[in-house]
Amino acid sequence: MGMENYTAHQQKIIKRYYENIDAVAWQRLSELVADLYLAEGKKREKLWVSAASFMQKLKVPQTRIDALVVKKDIEGLAKLVKELMGKE
């Protein structure tokens, strides 16, 4: 499905989304920190999967992602978000 199937307005929205994908991923990752503090059980596991996905989109080294996810280190994730905020 090519871009020709979208209106000019929709094409601009899609283009802006992909131009700002890093900011979108960073924002969602920062929201996930708070969600992880509050979540329990299966929901927490799903949130960790999402967090790992967003960290990959932000090109965080896989070794660091693995360390955070295996340990379920919410504080470490919060520190990572602060580091990424410094790069913005």
Sequence and secondary structure as in RCSB ss.txt:
>XXXX:A:sequence
MGMENYTAHQQKIIKRYYENIDAVAWQRLSELVADLYLAEGKKREKLWVSAASFMQKLKVPQTRIDALVVKKDIE
GLAKLVKELMGKE
>XXXX:A:secstr
  GGGS HHHHHHHHHHHHTHHHHHHHHHHHHHHHHHH  HHHHHHHHHHHHHHHHHTT  HHHHHHHHHHT HH
HHHHHHHHHHHH 
